[in-house]
């Protein structure tokens, strides 16, 4: 039987200790006095990490990677929304200064559709954060304070 020592008072190590002491006595005639009486039965395995949870670090890494991917996607969606909103504002400004708004009106309508479609992909909690962003950030010349 192959034994592995992975805990205190392991039967495999106890067996090895007795064999070494016996071999030393046989080969050298020196008897080391020992009151050691180790257990010969197999002890219950004590786990630092329970077997049902042996992949918990992998689960944590997977959760973090999934969250990071989601936050990257949400960031890209928010950036796209911001860019589209800025473009819509520019087109609206140019409509007020142009005599022939025909092409620009259809462009504006298309941009507003793109904005609404993109907004569907933004998490509602993130939408609320972005809507209240100005209230969270107080900009002082030369530095930014978060309230």
Residue pairs with C-beta under 8 A, 6 or more apart in sequence:
3 10
3 11
3 12
3 15
4 10
4 12
5 12
5 13
5 16
6 45
7 43
7 45
7 46
9 38
9 39
9 43
10 43
11 38
11 39
11 40
11 41
11 42
11 43
14 36
14 38
14 39
14 40
15 38
15 40
17 36
17 38
18 36
18 38
21 32
21 34
24 30
24 32
25 31
25 32
49 56
73 121
74 122
74 123
74 126
77 118
77 121
77 122
78 122
78 126
78 130
80 118
81 115
81 118
81 119
81 122
81 130
84 111
84 114
84 115
84 118
85 115
87 111
88 108
88 111
88 112
88 115
91 104
91 107
91 108
91 111
92 108
94 104
95 101
95 104
95 105
95 108
98 104
119 127
122 130
135 147
136 146
136 147
137 144
137 145
137 146
137 147
138 144
138 145
138 146
138 147
139 145
